Amino acid sequence: EYMFLAGEACYRAGDDENAAKWLRRMTTEAPKHASRPKALFRLGLAEGRQQNWRASVDALSELLAKPPDFTSVAEAELWRGRGLSRLEERRAARQSLGRVVEADEGILAAQARIELGRLCEAEKDDESAVSEYLKVAVLYGHAEECAEALVRAGDVLARTGKKDQAAERYREAVDDYPKTAWAAEATKRLKR
């Protein structure tokens, strides 16, 4: 129990490196402990926040192999999907992210759709990427995610020669979500 608590304390303090060490040790040394699912969850997130994508995916895949008995399954799938995407395992990433969109109607689904848009971009499917990004702006009310999606849509439109449509997306991000970091990015792009 103390290993999980130490890992959790480090995680909450933003010390992902030490959190991962404690949680990895806990999952290895106490494989039947009741807190193991929570430890795998936090381990996967701590590794992901450090961009240790393989370790993140491995922990979360182990967790999700048996339906865990807690409410953070969609968040685990989101981080697993992010990791799979960064590892260029696109089909599996798409499946994980799709499960998030099906299971959640809030911020996790918005973040999953942004990841799906990034996958489409990586596959050079610009039309689908813009579609995923614009779904975020239309379906969800989370300022940072909506602004990010609008800027990403604008970037794809600009890259494909649709400068006027790109500028509209950037202005929308600035006008509708002025206090977000992504609005500042949109302002920079409008000045180019």
Contact map, one row per residue, 1 for C-alpha under 8 A:
111110000000000000000000000000000010000000000000000000000000000000000000000000000000000000000000000000000000000000000000000000000000000000000000000000000000000000000000000000000000000000000000
111111000000000000000000000000000000000000000000000000000000000000000000000000000000000000000000000000000000000000000000000000000000000000000000000000000000000000000000000000000000000000000000
111111100000000000000110110000000000000000000000000000000000000000000000000000000000000000000000000000000000000000000000000000000000000000000000000000000000000000000000000000000000000000000000
111111110000000000000110010000000010001000000000000000000000000000000000000000000000000000000000000000000000000000000000000000000000000000000000000000000000000000000000000000000000000000000000
111111111000000000000000000000000000000000000000000000000000000000000000000000000000000000000000000000000000000000000000000000000000000000000000000000000000000000000000000000000000000000000000
011111111100000000100100000000000000000000000000000000000000000000000000000000000000000000000000000000000000000000000000000000000000000000000000000000000000000000000000000000000000000000000000
001111111110000001111110000000000000001000000000000000000000000000000000000000000000000000000000000000000000000000000000000000000000000000000000000000000000000000000000000000000000000000000000
000111111111000000100010000000000000001001000000000000000000000000000000000000000000000000000000000000000000000000000000000000000000000000000000000000000000000000000000000000000000000000000000
000011111111100000100000000000000000000000000000000000000000000000000000000000000000000000000000000000000000000000000000000000000000000000000000000000000000000000000000000000000000000000000000
000001111111111101100000000000000000000000000000000000000000000000000000000000000000000000000000000000000000000000000000000000000000000000000000000000000000000000000000000000000000000000000000
000000111111111101100000000000000000000001000100000000000000000000000000000000000000000000000000000000000000000000000000000000000000000000000000000000000000000000000000000000000000000000000000
000000011111111000000000000000000000000000000000000000000000000000000000000000000000000000000000000000000000000000000000000000000000000000000000000000000000000000000000000000000000000000000000
000000001111111000000000000000000000000000000000000000000000000000000000000000000000000000000000000000000000000000000000000000000000000000000000000000000000000000000000000000000000000000000000
000000000111111100000000000000000000000000000000000000000000000000000000000000000000000000000000000000000000000000000000000000000000000000000000000000000000000000000000000000000000000000000000
000000000111111111100000000000000000000000000000000000000000000000000000000000000000000000000000000000000000000000000000000000000000000000000000000000000000000000000000000000000000000000000000
000000000110011111110000000000000000000000000110110000000000000000000000000000000000000000000000000000000000000000000000000000000000000000000000000000000000000000000000000000000000000000000000
000000000000001111111000000000000000000000000110010000000000000000000000000000000000000000000000000000000000000000000000000000000000000000000000000000000000000000000000000000000000000000000000
000000100110001111111100000000000000000000000000000000000000000000000000000000000000000000000000000000000000000000000000000000000000000000000000000000000000000000000000000000000000000000000000
000001111110001111111110000000000000000000100100000000000000000000000000000000000000000000000000000000000000000000000000000000000000000000000000000000000000000000000000000000000000000000000000
000000100000000111111111000000000000000001100110000000000000000000000000000000000000000000000000000000000000000000000000000000000000000000000000000000000000000000000000000000000000000000000000
000000100000000011111111100000000000000000000000000000000000000000000000000000000000000000000000000000000000000000000000000000000000000000000000000000000000000000000000000000000000000000000000
001101100000000001111111110000000000000000000000000000000000000000000000000000000000000000000000000000000000000000000000000000000000000000000000000000000000000000000000000000000000000000000000
001100110000000000111111111000000000001101100000000000000000000000000000000000000000000000000000000000000000000000000000000000000000000000000000000000000000000000000000000000000000000000000000
000000000000000000011111111100000000001100100000000000000000000000000000000000000000000000000000000000000000000000000000000000000000000000000000000000000000000000000000000000000000000000000000
001000000000000000001111111110000000000000000000000000000000000000000000000000000000000000000000000000000000000000000000000000000000000000000000000000000000000000000000000000000000000000000000
001100000000000000000111111111100001001000000000000000000000000000000000000000000000000000000000000000000000000000000000000000000000000000000000000000000000000000000000000000000000000000000000
000000000000000000000011111111100001001100000000000000000000000000000000000000000000000000000000000000000000000000000000000000000000000000000000000000000000000000000000000000000000000000000000
000000000000000000000001111111100000000000000000000000000000000000000000000000000000000000000000000000000000000000000000000000000000000000000000000000000000000000000000000000000000000000000000
000000000000000000000000111111100000000000000000000000000000000000000000000000000000000000000000000000000000000000000000000000000000000000000000000000000000000000000000000000000000000000000000
000000000000000000000000011111111001000000000000000000000000000000000000000000000000000000000000000000000000000000000000000000000000000000000000000000000000000000000000000000000000000000000000
000000000000000000000000011111111001000000000000000000000000000000000000000000000000000000000000000000000000000000000000000000000000000000000000000000000000000000000000000000000000000000000000
000000000000000000000000000001111101000000000000000000000000000000000000000000000000000000000000000000000000000000000000000000000000000000000000000000000000000000000000000000000000000000000000
000000000000000000000000000001111111000000000000000000000000000000000000000000000000000000000000000000000000000000000000000000000000000000000000000000000000000000000000000000000000000000000000
000000000000000000000000000000011111100000000000000000000000000000000000000000000000000000000000000000000000000000000000000000000000000000000000000000000000000000000000000000000000000000000000
100100000000000000000000000000001111111000000000000000000000000000000000000000000000000000000000000000000000000000000000000000000000000000000000000000000000000000000000000000000000000000000000
000000000000000000000000011001111111111100000000000000000000000000000000000000000000000000000000000000000000000000000000000000000000000000000000000000000000000000000000000000000000000000000000
000000000000000000000000000000000111111110000000000000000000001000011000000000000000000000000000000000000000000000000000000000000000000000000000000000000000000000000000000000000000000000000000
000000000000000000000000000000000011111111000000000000000000000000000000000000000000000000000000000000000000000000000000000000000000000000000000000000000000000000000000000000000000000000000000
000100110000000000000011011000000011111111100000000000000000000000000000000000000000000000000000000000000000000000000000000000000000000000000000000000000000000000000000000000000000000000000000
000000000000000000000011001000000001111111110000000000000011011000000000000000000000000000000000000000000000000000000000000000000000000000000000000000000000000000000000000000000000000000000000
000000000000000000000000000000000000111111111000000000000011001000000000000100000000000000000000000000000000000000000000000000000000000000000000000000000000000000000000000000000000000000000000
000000010010000000010010000000000000011111111100000000000000000000000000000000000000000000000000000000000000000000000000000000000000000000000000000000000000000000000000000000000000000000000000
000000000000000000110011000000000000001111111110000000010010000000000000000000000000000000000000000000000000000000000000000000000000000000000000000000000000000000000000000000000000000000000000
000000000000000000000000000000000000000111111111000000111111000000000000000100110000000000000000000000000000000000000000000000000000000000000000000000000000000000000000000000000000000000000000
000000000000000000000000000000000000000011111111100000010000000000000000000100100000000000000000000000000000000000000000000000000000000000000000000000000000000000000000000000000000000000000000
000000000010000110110000000000000000000001111111110000010000000000000000000000000000000000000000000000000000000000000000000000000000000000000000000000000000000000000000000000000000000000000000
000000000000000110010000000000000000000000111111111110110000000000000000000000000000000000000000000000000000000000000000000000000000000000000000000000000000000000000000000000000000000000000000
000000000000000000000000000000000000000000011111111110110000000000000000000000100010000000000000000000000000000000000000000000000000000000000000000000000000000000000000000000000000000000000000
000000000000000100000000000000000000000000001111111100000000000000000000000000000000000000000000000000000000000000000000000000000000000000000000000000000000000000000000000000000000000000000000
000000000000000110000000000000000000000000000111111100000000000000000000000000000000000000000000000000000000000000000000000000000000000000000000000000000000000000000000000000000000000000000000
000000000000000000000000000000000000000000000011111110000000000000000000000000000000000000000000000000000000000000000000000000000000000000000000000000000000000000000000000000000000000000000000
000000000000000000000000000000000000000000000011111111110000000000000000000000000000000000000000000000000000000000000000000000000000000000000000000000000000000000000000000000000000000000000000
000000000000000000000000000000000000000000000011001111111000000000000000000000000011011000000000000000000000000000000000000000000000000000000000000000000000000000000000000000000000000000000000
000000000000000000000000000000000000000000000000000111111100000000000000000000000010001000000000000000000000000000000000000000000000000000000000000000000000000000000000000000000000000000000000
000000000000000000000000000000000000000000010011000111111110000000000000000000000000000000000000000000000000000000000000000000000000000000000000000000000000000000000000000000000000000000000000
000000000000000000000000000000000000000000111111000111111111000000000000000000110010000000000000000000000000000000000000000000000000000000000000000000000000000000000000000000000000000000000000
000000000000000000000000000000000000000000010000000011111111100000000000000000110011000000000000000000000000000000000000000000000000000000000000000000000000000000000000000000000000000000000000
000000000000000000000000000000000000000000010000000001111111110000000000000000000000000000000000000000000000000000000000000000000000000000000000000000000000000000000000000000000000000000000000
000000000000000000000000000000000000000110110000000000111111111000000000000000000000000000000000000000000000000000000000000000000000000000000000000000000000000000000000000000000000000000000000
000000000000000000000000000000000000000110010000000000011111111100000000000110110000000000000000000000000000000000000000000000000000000000000000000000000000000000000000000000000000000000000000
000000000000000000000000000000000000000000000000000000001111111110000000000000010000000000000000000000000000000000000000000000000000000000000000000000000000000000000000000000000000000000000000
000000000000000000000000000000000000000100000000000000000111111111000000000000000000000000000000000000000000000000000000000000000000000000000000000000000000000000000000000000000000000000000000
000000000000000000000000000000000000100110000000000000000011111111110000000000000000000000000000000000000000000000000000000000000000000000000000000000000000000000000000000000000000000000000000
000000000000000000000000000000000000000000000000000000000001111111110000100110000000000000000000000000000000000000000000000000000000000000000000000000000000000000000000000000000000000000000000
000000000000000000000000000000000000000000000000000000000000111111100000000000000000000000000000000000000000000000000000000000000000000000000000000000000000000000000000000000000000000000000000
000000000000000000000000000000000000000000000000000000000000011111110000000000000000000000000000000000000000000000000000000000000000000000000000000000000000000000000000000000000000000000000000
000000000000000000000000000000000000000000000000000000000000001111111000000000000000000000000000000000000000000000000000000000000000000000000000000000000000000000000000000000000000000000000000
000000000000000000000000000000000000100000000000000000000000001101111100100000000000000000000000000000000000000000000000000000000000000000000000000000000000000000000000000000000000000000000000
000000000000000000000000000000000000100000000000000000000000000000111110000000000000000000000000000000000000000000000000000000000000000000000000000000000000000000000000000000000000000000000000
000000000000000000000000000000000000000000000000000000000000000000011111100000000000000000000000000000000000000000000000000000000000000000000000000000000000000000000000000000000000000000000000
000000000000000000000000000000000000000000000000000000000000000000001111110000000000000000000000000000000000000000000000000000000000000000000000000000000000000000000000000000000000000000000000
000000000000000000000000000000000000000000000000000000000000000000000111111100000000000000000000000000000000000000000000000000000000000000000000000000000000000000000000000000000000000000000000
000000000000000000000000000000000000000000000000000000000000000100010111111110000000000000000000000000000000000000000000000000000000000000000000000000000000000000000000000000000000000000000000
000000000000000000000000000000000000000000000000000000000000000000000011111111000000000000000000001100110001000000000000000000000000000000000000000000000000000000000000000000000000000000000000
000000000000000000000000000000000000000000000000000000000000000000000001111111100000000000000000000100000001000000000000000000000000000000000000000000000000000000000000000000000000000000000000
000000000000000000000000000000000000000010011000000000000001000100000001111111110000000000000000000000000000000000000000000000000000000000000000000000000000000000000000000000000000000000000000
000000000000000000000000000000000000000000000000000000000001000100000000111111111000000000000001101100000000000000000000000000000000000000000000000000000000000000000000000000000000000000000000
000000000000000000000000000000000000000000000000000000000000000000000000011111111100000000000001100100000001001100000000000000000000000000000000000000000000000000000000000000000000000000000000
000000000000000000000000000000000000000000011001000000011001000000000000001111111110000000000000000000000000000000000000000000000000000000000000000000000000000000000000000000000000000000000000
000000000000000000000000000000000000000000010000000000011001100000000000000111111111000000001001000000000000000000000000000000000000000000000000000000000000000000000000000000000000000000000000
000000000000000000000000000000000000000000000000000000000000000000000000000011111111100000011111100000000000000000000000000000000000000000000000000000000000000000000000000000000000000000000000
000000000000000000000000000000000000000000000000000000000000000000000000000001111111110000001000100000000000000000100000000000000000000000000000000000000000000000000000000000000000000000000000
000000000000000000000000000000000000000000000001000011011000000000000000000000111111111000001000000000000000000000000000000000000000000000000000000000000000000000000000000000000000000000000000
000000000000000000000000000000000000000000000000000010001000000000000000000000011111111111011000000000000000000000000000000000000000000000000000000000000000000000000000000000000000000000000000
000000000000000000000000000000000000000000000000000000000000000000000000000000001111111111001100000000000000000000100010000000000000000000000000000000000000000000000000000000000000000000000000
000000000000000000000000000000000000000000000000000010000000000000000000000000000111111110000000000000000000000000000000000000000000000000000000000000000000000000000000000000000000000000000000
000000000000000000000000000000000000000000000000000011000000000000000000000000000011111110000000000000000000000000000000000000000000000000000000000000000000000000000000000000000000000000000000
000000000000000000000000000000000000000000000000000000000000000000000000000000000001111111000000000000000000000000000000000000000000000000000000000000000000000000000000000000000000000000000000
000000000000000000000000000000000000000000000000000000000000000000000000000000000001111111111000000000000000000000000000000000000000000000000000000000000000000000000000000000000000000000000000
000000000000000000000000000000000000000000000000000000000000000000000000000000000001100111111100000000000000000000000010000000000000000000000000000000000000000000000000000000000000000000000000
000000000000000000000000000000000000000000000000000000000000000000000000000000000000000011111110000000000000000000000000000000000000000000000000000000000000000000000000000000000000000000000000
000000000000000000000000000000000000000000000000000000000000000000000000000000001001000011111111000000000000000000000000000000000000000000000000000000000000000000000000000000000000000000000000
000000000000000000000000000000000000000000000000000000000000000000000000000000011111100011111111100000000000000000000000000000000000000000000000000000000000000000000000000000000000000000000000
000000000000000000000000000000000000000000000000000000000000000000000000000000001000100001111111110000000000000000010010000000000000000000000000000000000000000000000000000000000000000000000000
000000000000000000000000000000000000000000000000000000000000000000000000000000001000000000111111111000000000000000000000000000000000000000000000000000000000000000000000000000000000000000000000
000000000000000000000000000000000000000000000000000000000000000000000000000011011000000000011111111100000000000000000000000000000000000000000000000000000000000000000000000000000000000000000000
000000000000000000000000000000000000000000000000000000000000000000000000000011001100000000001111111110000000000110110000000000000000000000000000000000000000000000000000000000000000000000000000
000000000000000000000000000000000000000000000000000000000000000000000000000000000000000000000111111111000000000100000000000000000000000000000000000000000000000000000000000000000000000000000000
000000000000000000000000000000000000000000000000000000000000000000000000010010000000000000000011111111100000000000000000000000000000000000000000000000000000000000000000000000000000000000000000
000000000000000000000000000000000000000000000000000000000000000000000000011011000000000000000001111111110001100100000000000000000000000000000000000000000000000000000000000000000000000000000000
000000000000000000000000000000000000000000000000000000000000000000000000000000000000000000000000111111111001110110000000000000000000000000000000000000000000000000000000000000000000000000000000
000000000000000000000000000000000000000000000000000000000000000000000000000000000000000000000000011111111000100000000000000000000000000000000000000000000000000000000000000000000000000000000000
000000000000000000000000000000000000000000000000000000000000000000000000010000000000000000000000001111111000100000000000000000000000000000000000000000000000000000000000000000000000000000000000
000000000000000000000000000000000000000000000000000000000000000000000000010000000000000000000000000111111111100000000000000000000000000000000000000000000000000000000000000000000000000000000000
000000000000000000000000000000000000000000000000000000000000000000000000000000000000000000000000000011111111110000000000000000000000000000000000000000000000000000000000000000000000000000000000
000000000000000000000000000000000000000000000000000000000000000000000000000000000000000000000000000000011111110000000000000000000000000000010000000000000000000000000000000000000000000000000000
000000000000000000000000000000000000000000000000000000000000000000000000000000000000000000000000000000011111111000000000000000000000000000010100100000000000000000000000000000000000000000000000
000000000000000000000000000000000000000000000000000000000000000000000000011001000000000000000000000110011111111100000000000000000000000000000000000000000000000000000000000000000000000000000000
000000000000000000000000000000000000000000000000000000000000000000000000000000000000000000000000000111111111111110000000000000000000000000000000000000000000000000000000000000000000000000000000
000000000000000000000000000000000000000000000000000000000000000000000000000000000000000000000000000010001111111111000000000000000000000100010100110000000000000000000000000000000000000000000000
000000000000000000000000000000000000000000000000000000000000000000000000000001000000000000000000000000000011111111100000000000000000000000000000100000000000000000000000000000000000000000000000
000000000000000000000000000000000000000000000000000000000000000000000000000001000000000000000000110110000001111111110000000000000000000000000000000000000000000000000000000000000000000000000000
000000000000000000000000000000000000000000000000000000000000000000000000000000000000000000000000100010000000111111111000000000000001101100000000000000000000000000000000000000000000000000000000
000000000000000000000000000000000000000000000000000000000000000000000000000000000000000000000000000000000000011111111100000000000001100100000000100010000000000000000000000000000000000000000000
000000000000000000000000000000000000000000000000000000000000000000000000000000000100100000000000100000000000001111111110000000000000000000000000000000000000000000000000000000000000000000000000
000000000000000000000000000000000000000000000000000000000000000000000000000000000000000000000100100000000000000111111111000000001001000000000000000000000000000000000000000000000000000000000000
000000000000000000000000000000000000000000000000000000000000000000000000000000000000000000000000000000000000000011111111100000011111100000000000000000000000000000000000000000000000000000000000
000000000000000000000000000000000000000000000000000000000000000000000000000000000000000000000000000000000000000001111111110000001000000000000000000000000000000000000000000000000000000000000000
000000000000000000000000000000000000000000000000000000000000000000000000000000000000100001000100000000000000000000111111111000001000000000000000000000000000000000000000000000000000000000000000
000000000000000000000000000000000000000000000000000000000000000000000000000000000000000000000000000000000000000000011111111111011000000000000000000000000000000000000000000000000000000000000000
000000000000000000000000000000000000000000000000000000000000000000000000000000000000000000000000000000000000000000001111111111001000000000000000000000000001000000000000000000000000000000000000
000000000000000000000000000000000000000000000000000000000000000000000000000000000000000000000000000000000000000000000111111110000000000000000000000000000000000000000000000000000000000000000000
000000000000000000000000000000000000000000000000000000000000000000000000000000000000000000000000000000000000000000000011111110000000000000000000000000000000000000000000000000000000000000000000
000000000000000000000000000000000000000000000000000000000000000000000000000000000000000000000000000000000000000000000001111111000000000000000000000000000000000000000000000000000000000000000000
000000000000000000000000000000000000000000000000000000000000000000000000000000000000000000000000000000000000000000000001111111111000000000000000000000000000000000000000000000000000000000000000
000000000000000000000000000000000000000000000000000000000000000000000000000000000000000000000000000000000000000000000001100111111100000000000000000000000001000000000000000000000000000000000000
000000000000000000000000000000000000000000000000000000000000000000000000000000000000000000000000000000000000000000000000000011111110000000000000000000000000000000000000000000000000000000000000
000000000000000000000000000000000000000000000000000000000000000000000000000000000000000000000000000000000000000000001001000011111111000000000000000000000000000000000000000000000000000000000000
000000000000000000000000000000000000000000000000000000000000000000000000000000000000000000000000000000000000000000011111100011111111100000000000000000001001000000000000000000000000000000000000
000000000000000000000000000000000000000000000000000000000000000000000000000000000000000000000000000000000000000000001000000001111111110000000000000000011001100000000000000000000000000000000000
000000000000000000000000000000000000000000000000000000000000000000000000000000000000000000000000000000000000000000001000000000111111111000000000000000000000000000000000000000000000000000000000
000000000000000000000000000000000000000000000000000000000000000000000000000000000000000000000000000000000000000011011000000000011111111100000000000000000000000000000000000000000000000000000000
000000000000000000000000000000000000000000000000000000000000000000000000000000000000000000000000000000000000000011001000000000001111111110000000000011011000000000000000000000000000000000000000
000000000000000000000000000000000000000000000000000000000000000000000000000000000000000000000000000000000000000000000000000000000111111111000000000011001000000000000000000000000000000000000000
000000000000000000000000000000000000000000000000000000000000000000000000000000000000000000000000000000000000000010000000000000000011111111110000000000000000000000000000000000000000000000000000
000000000000000000000000000000000000000000000000000000000000000000000000000000000000000000000000000000000000010011000000000000000001111111110000110010000000000000000000000000000000000000000000
000000000000000000000000000000000000000000000000000000000000000000000000000000000000000000000000000000000000000000000000000000000000111111111000111011000000000000000000000000000000000000000000
000000000000000000000000000000000000000000000000000000000000000000000000000000000000000000000000000000000000000000000000000000000000011111110000000000000000000000000000000000000000000000000000
000000000000000000000000000000000000000000000000000000000000000000000000000000000000000000000000000000000000000000000000000000000000001111111000000000000000000000000000000000000000000000000000
000000000000000000000000000000000000000000000000000000000000000000000000000000000000000000000000000000000110010000000000000000000000001111111100010000000000000000000000000000000000000000000000
000000000000000000000000000000000000000000000000000000000000000000000000000000000000000000000000000000000000000000000000000000000000000010111110010000000000000000000000000000000000000000000000
000000000000000000000000000000000000000000000000000000000000000000000000000000000000000000000000000000000010010000000000000000000000000000011111110000000000000000000000000000000000000000000000
000000000000000000000000000000000000000000000000000000000000000000000000000000000000000000000000000000000000000000000000000000000000000000001111111000000000000000000000000000001001000000000000
000000000000000000000000000000000000000000000000000000000000000000000000000000000000000000000000000000000000000000000000000000000000000000000111111100000000000000000000000000001001110000000000
000000000000000000000000000000000000000000000000000000000000000000000000000000000000000000000000000000000010011001000000000000000000000110000111111110000000000000000000000000000000000000000000
000000000000000000000000000000000000000000000000000000000000000000000000000000000000000000000000000000000000010000000000000000000000000110011111111111000000000000000000000010001000000000000000
000000000000000000000000000000000000000000000000000000000000000000000000000000000000000000000000000000000000000000000000000000000000000010000011111111100000000000000000000011011001011000000000
000000000000000000000000000000000000000000000000000000000000000000000000000000000000000000000000000000000000000000000000000000000000000000000001111111110000000000000000000010000000010000000000
000000000000000000000000000000000000000000000000000000000000000000000000000000000000000000000000000000000000000001000000000000000000110110000000111111111000000000000000000000000000000000000000
000000000000000000000000000000000000000000000000000000000000000000000000000000000000000000000000000000000000000000000000000000000000110010000000011111111100000000000000110110000000000000000000
000000000000000000000000000000000000000000000000000000000000000000000000000000000000000000000000000000000000000000000000000000000000000000000000001111111110000000000000110010000000010011000000
000000000000000000000000000000000000000000000000000000000000000000000000000000000000000000000000000000000000000000000000000000000100100000000000000111111111000000000000000000000000000000000000
000000000000000000000000000000000000000000000000000000000000000000000000000000000000000000000000000000000000000000000000000000001100110000000000000011111111100000000100100000000000000000000000
000000000000000000000000000000000000000000000000000000000000000000000000000000000000000000000000000000000000000000000000000000000000000000000000000001111111110000001111110000000000000000000000
000000000000000000000000000000000000000000000000000000000000000000000000000000000000000000000000000000000000000000000000000000000000000000000000000000111111111000000100000000000000000000000000
000000000000000000000000000000000000000000000000000000000000000000000000000000000000000000000000000000000000000000000000100001001100000000000000000000011111111100000100000000000000000000000000
000000000000000000000000000000000000000000000000000000000000000000000000000000000000000000000000000000000000000000000000000000000100000000000000000000001111111111101100000000000000000000000000
000000000000000000000000000000000000000000000000000000000000000000000000000000000000000000000000000000000000000000000000000000000000000000000000000000000111111111101100000000000000000000000000
000000000000000000000000000000000000000000000000000000000000000000000000000000000000000000000000000000000000000000000000000000000000000000000000000000000011111111000000000000000000000000000000
000000000000000000000000000000000000000000000000000000000000000000000000000000000000000000000000000000000000000000000000000000000000000000000000000000000001111111000000000000000000000000000000
000000000000000000000000000000000000000000000000000000000000000000000000000000000000000000000000000000000000000000000000000000000000000000000000000000000000111111100000000000000000000000000000
000000000000000000000000000000000000000000000000000000000000000000000000000000000000000000000000000000000000000000000000000000000000000000000000000000000000111111111100000000000000000000000000
000000000000000000000000000000000000000000000000000000000000000000000000000000000000000000000000000000000000000000000000000000000000000000000000000000000000110011111110000000000000000000000000
000000000000000000000000000000000000000000000000000000000000000000000000000000000000000000000000000000000000000000000000000000000000000000000000000000000000000001111111000000000000000000000000
000000000000000000000000000000000000000000000000000000000000000000000000000000000000000000000000000000000000000000000000000000000000000000000000000000000100110001111111100000000000000000000000
000000000000000000000000000000000000000000000000000000000000000000000000000000000000000000000000000000000000000000000000000000000000000000000000000000001111110001111111110000000000000000000000
000000000000000000000000000000000000000000000000000000000000000000000000000000000000000000000000000000000000000000000000000000000000000000000000000000000100000000111111111000000000000000000100
000000000000000000000000000000000000000000000000000000000000000000000000000000000000000000000000000000000000000000000000000000000000000000000000000000000100000000011111111100000000000000000000
000000000000000000000000000000000000000000000000000000000000000000000000000000000000000000000000000000000000000000000000000000000000000000000000000001101100000000001111111110000000000000000000
000000000000000000000000000000000000000000000000000000000000000000000000000000000000000000000000000000000000000000000000000000000000000000000000000001100100000000000111111111000000001001101100
000000000000000000000000000000000000000000000000000000000000000000000000000000000000000000000000000000000000000000000000000000000000000000000000000000000000000000000011111111100000000001100100
000000000000000000000000000000000000000000000000000000000000000000000000000000000000000000000000000000000000000000000000000000000000000000000000000001000000000000000001111111111000000000000000
000000000000000000000000000000000000000000000000000000000000000000000000000000000000000000000000000000000000000000000000000000000000000000000000011101100000000000000000111111111100011001000000
000000000000000000000000000000000000000000000000000000000000000000000000000000000000000000000000000000000000000000000000000000000000000000000000001000000000000000000000011111111100001101100000
000000000000000000000000000000000000000000000000000000000000000000000000000000000000000000000000000000000000000000000000000000000000000000000000000000000000000000000000001111111100000000000000
000000000000000000000000000000000000000000000000000000000000000000000000000000000000000000000000000000000000000000000000000000000000000000000000001000000000000000000000000111111100000000000000
000000000000000000000000000000000000000000000000000000000000000000000000000000000000000000000000000000000000000000000000000000000000000000000011011000000000000000000000000111111111001000000000
000000000000000000000000000000000000000000000000000000000000000000000000000000000000000000000000000000000000000000000000000000000000000000000000000000000000000000000000000011111111001100000000
000000000000000000000000000000000000000000000000000000000000000000000000000000000000000000000000000000000000000000000000000000000000000000000000000000000000000000000000000000001111101000000000
000000000000000000000000000000000000000000000000000000000000000000000000000000000000000000000000000000000000000000000000000000000000000000000011001000000000000000000000000000001111111100000000
000000000000000000000000000000000000000000000000000000000000000000000000000000000000000000000000000000000000000000000000000000000000000000000001000000000000000000000000000000000011111110000000
000000000000000000000000000000000000000000000000000000000000000000000000000000000000000000000000000000000000000000000000000000000000000000000001001100100000000000000000000010000001111111000000
000000000000000000000000000000000000000000000000000000000000000000000000000000000000000000000000000000000000000000000000000000000000000000000000001000000000000000000000010011001111111111100000
000000000000000000000000000000000000000000000000000000000000000000000000000000000000000000000000000000000000000000000000000000000000000000000000000000000000000000000000000001000101111111110000
000000000000000000000000000000000000000000000000000000000000000000000000000000000000000000000000000000000000000000000000000000000000000000000000000000100000000000000000000000000000111111111000
000000000000000000000000000000000000000000000000000000000000000000000000000000000000000000000000000000000000000000000000000000000000000000000000000000100000000000000000011011000000011111111100
000000000000000000000000000000000000000000000000000000000000000000000000000000000000000000000000000000000000000000000000000000000000000000000000000000000000000000000000011001000000001111111110
000000000000000000000000000000000000000000000000000000000000000000000000000000000000000000000000000000000000000000000000000000000000000000000000000000000000000000000000000000000000000111111111
000000000000000000000000000000000000000000000000000000000000000000000000000000000000000000000000000000000000000000000000000000000000000000000000000000000000000000000000010000000000000011111111
000000000000000000000000000000000000000000000000000000000000000000000000000000000000000000000000000000000000000000000000000000000000000000000000000000000000000000000010011000000000000001111111
000000000000000000000000000000000000000000000000000000000000000000000000000000000000000000000000000000000000000000000000000000000000000000000000000000000000000000000000000000000000000000111111
000000000000000000000000000000000000000000000000000000000000000000000000000000000000000000000000000000000000000000000000000000000000000000000000000000000000000000000000000000000000000000011111
